[in-house]
Amino acid sequence: MRAGMIAAVVAASLVAGSSAAQSGGTLESFVTRANRIPLNATAMLRPDAHRLKGEAERAFNAVGREIRDARAANRTPPACPPENINLNPRQLLDYLNGIPQARRQRMTVTDGIRSWMASRYPCAG
């Protein structure tokens, strides 16, 4: 799972950048800034994209901890991803953009990543 999370964080870092996300910004703020960053190989040269890398990494790590903690406590985790996650940054951004704006304004980036993971990797039964 750890290798998958690292791969997901690297891919998610291409999605966008946000200094506001470091101060507890909303998913709406994250998505707004993400939409301004091109999804190409030079995106990580942008300071905004680099700053968001930290926020995306924290969000994926938080959801990963939730999953591990739930499994350790014999509870159903919020998502059941495989060990290695294949993340397409455009698909992730499309998913996050698909969340209604009013809802994104009340969500954190971690909430958005949790929602994406639950939709992509639901737990059986």
Buried (B, 14 or more C-beta within 10 A) or exposed (E): BEEBBBBBBBBBBBBBBBBBBEEEBBBBBBBBBBEEBEEEEEBBEBEBBEBBBBBBBBBBBBBBEBBEEBEEEEEEBBBBBEEEBEBEBEEBBEBBEEBEEEEBEEBBBBBBBBBBBBEBBEEEE
